[in-house]
């Protein structure tokens, strides 16, 4: 039987402590951006929809690490790891 793998790249709002010194904006604005840009609970929805699937989710906010693509010049408030 083939195993289903579901990629959930944007559910996290976490910003690791070691990243903060690299931000050019304050913590309140960065946390707000992480919150409004997240696809909250999509990891839980995927697990509910496919309980036997392997759910691969990003451990940090999308403002830290873009899982898909991030063209040069995008409005990006973090860094690519």
N, C-alpha and C positions, 0 to 999 in steps of 0.2 A: 504494500500500500504506500502511496506517495504521501509524504508529510507536507502539510500546509505551513508555510512560513509567512507571517504578516509583519510588514515593516511599518512601524508607527513612529515617525521621526519628530513630531512636534508636540507631544503631550506634556513635556517637562517645563517647569518654570525655574529650575535650579540654576543658580549662578555660583560656580565654585569660588571659594575664598581667594585662591591664588590669581584669579582673573581680575578682581576689582582694581588693582593698581593700573591696569591698562585702559580702563574706561575714561573717556573724556567728558562724560556726563555724570551727574550725581546718582547715588544709589536709589533714591526715590524714583527718578525718571527711568533708570535701567530696569528696576523691578516692575514698574508699570508697563514698560514696553514688553518685558518677558511675559507678563500676565495677559495683555491684550493680544499678543501675537501667537499665543499657545493655542493648540487645539486640545483644550482641557478634556480629560476623561476619554479621549479616543483610545488610549491603551486599555482602559477598562471595558469600553464598548467592544473592542476587538476580541478581548478575552471572553466576554460574554457571548459574542456571536460565534466564535470558533474556539470552544474550550479545549480542544485537542491540538490546536495549532501552537507553533512556536512563535511567540510574540517578541519581536526585536524592537526595542524602543531606545531612543536616545536618552542618556542620563542627564543631559544639560539642556538648557533653553536653546531655542533656535537662534537667538541673538548671539549666542556664543559659537555655535557650530551649525552651519547649514548642512543638512544631510543630503540635499539634492544638489542644486547648483546656486552659485552666488556670483553673478557677473560683476566685473569691475564697474564701480560707479553706483552700485545698488545702495539704497539708503540702509546702511548697515551700522549698528551701534556697538559692535563688539569686535571680535577677531575670529579668524578661522583657525582652529586648532589643527 
